[in-house]
Amino acid sequence: MTDQSDKPDKSSWTSAAAMAGAAIGSAALAAALLYASRRKERADKSARMAKPDQAPETD
């Protein structure tokens, strides 16, 4: 006879690890998307701010 007490314990540990991995992966993906969208907004904003052809001279 084999002792089957190890199987449920191992499967609960692996499922918990899989859930933790999925949560970390989801958080990393969300952070990457937020970072990319912020960079795009900043680039668009700086592109919209047109520089004058003839800047007024100041003394």
Sequence and secondary structure as in RCSB ss.txt:
>XXXX:A:sequence
MTDQSDKPDKSSWTSAAAMAGAAIGSAALAAALLYASRRKERADKSARMAKPDQAPETD
>XXXX:A:secstr
   TTHHHHHHHHHHHHHHHHHHHHHHHHHHHHHHHHHHHHHHHHHHHS   SS     
